[in-house]
């Protein structure tokens, strides 16, 4: 099963239900895979911005 098959139905369902946009967050491993990014672009996703996620703990 391809990644496009797994992502396309929820994407289309959200738009059909009235969503104006659908967001997809990927991790760095996905960004390093040109085939993976191609799947996202074929179903209509476009890069918008990079987001950094940080977690801090009291342990230091």
Secondary structure by P-SEA (a helix, b strand, c coil): cccccccaaaaaaaaaacccbbbbbbcccccccaaaaaaaaaabbbbcbbbbbbbbcccc
